[in-house]
Amino acid sequence: MNFFLSYLAVIDMSYASNNVPKMLANLMNKKRTISFIPCVMQTFLYLTFAATECLILVVMSYDRYVAICHPLQYTVIMSWRVCTILALTSGSCGFALSLVALLWALGCEPPLREILSVLKLACADTWVNQVFIFATCVFVLVGPLSLILVSYVHTLGAILKIQTKEGRIKALSTCSSHLCVVGLFFGIAMVVYMVPDSNQREEQEKMLSLFHSLFNPMLNPLIYSLRNAQVKGALHRALQRKRPMTRVYGLCL
């Protein structure tokens, strides 16, 4: 699991670093333009990291399924070779999917670059583009999410068969962090890209897009870290050290 968490952290950092620098530059500079090649590269990397994260979350759900449903065979099934192959496969599939989507989008009229933002500014008919985006989202979002749900249905069935209450709680705690990350990532993405557009949702979409590309990658390490007993213990010790210092400072005053 730590191997996949490291892989997810790298994807999140890359995902945020792809958009945030240009976003900050636009906030500081009145000239908010971008040339064609950087725009294409930014879109390509955005799609690659997003698709890869969808797939790696599926792999992580399978990892939890094996750990809970087949604990005695876990080290055999999820060997380092298998983990490496799954990680490389998710990255390769994300790269291939984004490349196909980008090549199709560049051949559209008008060219589809910044997904929804530029699409709204286009003067020509964008119905075909919208259909393509919806079909791609069904394949990239609904497909992986369905696999995750199927995996957790089997995992939940195995958890309910555990005899002791402590065992069930421990098993559920190993899945709670991943479920929170899955809910944030897929939930926001599906609302932004799959819910029918309307004038009332324009500002809401901006906030959700910002949350999805900036705050969501920042929250993922926090969610997983707070589920770690050693991290919680270190945080508790740090807070305990600060309290006596605060009291002494108050007495001196």
Stockholm file with secondary structure:
# STOCKHOLM 1.0

chainA/1-253         MNFFLSYLAVIDMSYASNNVPKMLANLMNKKRTISFIPCVMQTFLYLTFAATECLILVVMSYDRYVAICHPLQYTVIMSWRVCTILALTSGSCGFALSLVALLWALGCEPPLREILSVLKLACADTWVNQVFIFATCVFVLVGPLSLILVSYVHTLGAILKIQTKEGRIKALSTCSSHLCVVGLFFGIAMVVYMVPDSNQREEQEKMLSLFHSLFNPMLNPLIYSLRNAQVKGALHRALQRKRPMTRVYGLCL
#=GR chainA/1-253 SS CHHHHHHHHHHHHHHHHHHHHHHHHHHHCSCCCCCHHHHHHHHHHHHHHHHHHHHHHHHHHHHHHHHHHSGGGHHHHTCHHHHHHHHHHHHHHHHHHHHHHHHHHHTSSSCCCSTHHHHHHCSSCCHHHHHHHHHHHIIIIIHHHHHHHHHHHHHHHHHHTCSSHHHHHHHHHHHHHHHHHHHHHHHHHHHHHHSCCCGGGHHHHHHHHHIIIIIHHHHHHHHHHHTCHHHHHHHHHHHHHHHHHHHHHHHHC
#=GC SS_cons         CHHHHHHHHHHHHHHHHHHHHHHHHHHHCSCCCCCHHHHHHHHHHHHHHHHHHHHHHHHHHHHHHHHHHSGGGHHHHTCHHHHHHHHHHHHHHHHHHHHHHHHHHHTSSSCCCSTHHHHHHCSSCCHHHHHHHHHHHIIIIIHHHHHHHHHHHHHHHHHHTCSSHHHHHHHHHHHHHHHHHHHHHHHHHHHHHHSCCCGGGHHHHHHHHHIIIIIHHHHHHHHHHHTCHHHHHHHHHHHHHHHHHHHHHHHHC
//
